[in-house]
Amino acid sequence: MVIQTVRFVFAAEEGDRAEAVFRELRDASRAEPGVVAFDVGRSQETPDVFALWEIYRDRAALDSHRATDHYERLVTNGVRALAKERSGEILSPI
């Protein structure tokens, strides 16, 4: 399995818009065959901060996810353009 975590920070006025995009991304991603889990959280203390935790069957499933139309529309041309900050890690379970 492959785990990906991503943290996004948005301007205060973009938080609700980002949440709507993340909800759509979450729902579309969960329907992909290689996705084991795909969750998004919004900080209770700092509502402009979001974290994604994604679990894929293998690296090929992660690569397939990144090649979908919804990824390009919602991530590449969506939340990345809105974000003030973004950081992520790809992890292996231990």
N, C-alpha and C positions, 0 to 999 in steps of 0.2 A: 504494500500500500504506500501511497504518497499523500502527505498532508501539506496543505498550503495555508498559511495565515497571511492576512493582509490587513493593515490598519490605515484608515483614511481620516483626514481632518478636513473639514469644510468651513467656509465662512458661515457665520450665524444665520444669515438669510438663505443659505442653500441647504440647511439640514433636512427640512421636510421634503424638499425636492429629491435629495439624495436618498432618503428613506424609500420613497416611491420607486425609484430606479432599482434600488437594492431588492425590494420585494419582488419586482418583476424578474430580476436576474436570478434570485433564489428559486423562484418557482420554475423558471425555464431550465435552470441547471439541474435541479433535482430530477427532471425527466430524462436526462442523458443516461445512456446505459452504463457508463463506467463510473458514475458518481455514487459513492457509498453514502456520503453525507455532505450537505451544503447548508451552512447556517450563517446568519448575519445578526450581530448585536449592536445596539446603540447605547452609548454610555449614559448612565443615569446621572452622573455628576457633571459631565461635559457633553451635552446632547449633540454637539457638532462632530463628535468622534464616533466612528463605526469600526467594527472589526468583523472580518470574515474568517471562518474556519471551514476548510473544504477537505474532504477525504476522497481520494480517487483509488480505484482498483490498482492502477499502475501508472507509470509515467505516460504511457500512450493515451490513457484516458484523460490525463491533464492536458496533454497536447491537443487532443481532440476537442476538449472543452474550449480551449483558446482559439480554435479554428471555426467555432460556430458563428452563425449570423448574429445571434443574440449577444454573444460576447463582444463582437465588434461594435454593435449598436449601443449596448448598455455600458460596457466598460471602456473600450478604446475611445469611442466617440461620446461617451456619456459621463460617468463619474470621474474618470481621469481628468477630463477637461474642467470639471467643477472643483476638484480637490485642491486644497492648499498644500497638503502633504500626503505622501503615500509611502509606506514601507511594507515589506513582505519577506517571508521566508518560506522555503520549501524544506520540509522535514521528512525524516524517516522514523517510523515507530520504533521504539526500543523495548 
